[in-house]
């Protein structure tokens, strides 16, 4: 039996919604196989979810929202590590920072925070 890492409620919602999309992105143990999808597909799928979180949870519980949005960035970094075979995590965070500087409106939560990354 595989051990399940406990995530927050919003993170579990991401896992369930992504499972319905045809792949599981929210895997913490590193066993997910999502490198075959393109960035456009990933962003197209994430945009409505993140926009809904920002609209709803941004009003009522912003501190919890920022933790979840950070986790979305971490999921994108893990996807980039697998997709582009980046061995070092800091290289993937650098890729995400470059992507954000090129396309700041790609994901809705990038317009909220001052900086992406550590």
BELSUL-V80225 format. One record per residue. NEAR is the number of other C-alpha atoms within 10 Angstrom. Layout:
BEGIN
NEAR  NEAR
END
This chain:
BEGIN
3  5  6  9  8  9  12  10  10  15  16  13  14  18  18  15  18  17  13  10  11  9  15  17  24  23  14  13  10  10  9  14  14  18  16  9  12  13  14  10  9  15  14  13  14  19  15  13  14  20  15  12  19  19  11  13  16  15  10  10  11  14  10  13  20  17  11  18  20  16  14  19  18  18  16  20  22  23  24  22  20  18  16  11  12  16  10  9  14  14  14  23  21  14  17  19  16  13  12  17  13  10  11  14  11  16  18  19  21  17  12  9  10  6  11  17  13  6
END
